[in-house]
């Protein structure tokens, strides 16, 4: 669920993956790894990403679904 939401919101964004990466200060392949499910963002990065994408963290990560 998290992977599909991150991908969807990034695709809807006016920012490119590269712009998001630079703004967040993460490695070159980090955004791609999140979008492919190879890794997940830290809590801190999740909040940064939500801010950049202008969405609430809860819209990216549904706490109850992921933890049930």
C-alpha positions as a printed NumPy array, in Angstrom:
array([[  0.   ,   0.   ,   0.   ],
       [  2.758,   2.46 ,   0.93 ],
       [  4.648,   1.785,  -2.309],
       [  1.624,   2.387,  -4.52 ],
       [  0.716,   5.582,  -2.683],
       [  4.237,   6.994,  -2.86 ],
       [  4.364,   6.238,  -6.597],
       [  0.925,   7.75 ,  -7.213],
       [  1.598,  10.979,  -5.331],
       [  5.   ,  11.424,  -6.959],
       [  3.399,  10.977, -10.401],
       [  0.774,  13.606,  -9.504],
       [  3.404,  16.024,  -8.25 ],
       [  4.776,  18.882, -10.306],
       [  8.212,  17.951,  -8.942],
       [ 10.433,  15.383, -10.627],
       [ 11.93 ,  12.487,  -8.68 ],
       [ 15.294,  14.225,  -8.969],
       [ 13.914,  17.457,  -7.513],
       [ 12.315,  15.529,  -4.666],
       [ 15.555,  13.646,  -4.035],
       [ 17.62 ,  16.826,  -3.914],
       [ 15.119,  18.636,  -1.72 ],
       [ 15.067,  15.726,   0.716],
       [ 18.832,  15.215,   0.646],
       [ 18.615,  11.481,  -0.055],
       [ 20.774,   9.25 ,  -2.244],
       [ 20.481,   8.919,  -6.006],
       [ 18.494,   5.658,  -6.011],
       [ 16.473,   6.247,  -2.839],
       [ 13.234,   7.464,  -4.435],
       [ 13.347,   4.651,  -6.995],
       [ 13.902,   2.122,  -4.204],
       [ 10.84 ,   3.424,  -2.365],
       [  8.727,   3.319,  -5.532],
       [  9.799,  -0.237,  -6.33 ],
       [  9.355,  -1.503,  -2.793],
       [ 13.045,  -2.356,  -2.341],
       [ 13.164,  -0.1  ,   0.711],
       [ 10.871,   2.102,   2.768],
       [ 11.381,   5.681,   3.858],
       [ 12.287,   6.353,   7.467],
       [  9.671,   8.14 ,   9.553],
       [ 11.63 ,  11.358,   9.132],
       [ 11.792,  10.912,   5.346],
       [  8.095,  10.047,   5.213],
       [  7.283,  13.395,   6.829],
       [  9.645,  15.254,   4.467],
       [  8.106,  13.504,   1.464],
       [  4.573,  14.311,   2.591],
       [  5.511,  17.969,   3.002],
       [  7.076,  18.128,  -0.468],
       [  4.108,  16.383,  -2.063],
       [  1.707,  18.602,  -0.13 ],
       [ -0.164,  15.686,   1.428],
       [ -0.709,  14.449,   4.963],
       [  1.483,  11.606,   6.17 ],
       [ -1.695,   9.586,   6.766],
       [ -2.441,   9.814,   3.044],
       [  0.853,   8.061,   2.277],
       [  0.89 ,   5.604,   5.137],
       [ -2.262,   4.091,   6.585],
       [ -1.011,   3.12 ,  10.027],
       [ -3.755,   0.625,  10.842],
       [ -3.476,  -1.252,   7.54 ],
       [  0.302,  -1.597,   7.686],
       [  0.352,  -2.773,  11.303],
       [ -2.571,  -5.208,  11.328]])
